Amino acid sequence: MKKQYLYAGIMILLWSFTATVTKLLISSIDSMQILFFSSLSAFLFLFK
């Protein structure tokens, strides 16, 4: 049961950083690079 709480805590932290990271990415790189890196990270996370 502790494992679920750990996963929930990690997901809350990742969710809270999403807005900040998105704002930084939008101001520094173009939209095609954002799309590439978000797709790559999703692929690596889902098919690990």
N, C-alpha and C positions, 0 to 999 in steps of 0.2 A: 504494500500500500504506500510505502514511502517513495517508491519509484514514480508513482503517478503524481505525487506532489512535486517531486523534482522536475518532472517533465512539464507540469503546469507552470511552475515558476520560471523555467527557461523560456517557455512560450510567451509568458507575460512580458518578460524582459525584451525578447525579440520584437514583440508587437509594439512595445513602447518606443523602440528605436527606429521604427519604420518611417515615421514622419520626418524625423531629423535627417536620416540618411537620404530619403527621397529629395528633400529640399537641397541638400548639398550636391547630390548627383545632378539635379536639373540645372544648377547654376554652373557646374564645372564641365560636363560632357554633353554631347548632343544626343538626341533621342534614339538614334539607331544603336549607339553604343550602350545606352541604358537597356534597350530591348534585348540586345545580345547578352549582356551580363546577367540580366534577370532571368532570361531563358536558360542560360547555362547553369546558373545556381539552382534553379528549379529542377532541371534535369539531374544534376548531381545529387541533390537532396532526395529526389523521389526514386532514383534508380541506383542508389548506393549499394 
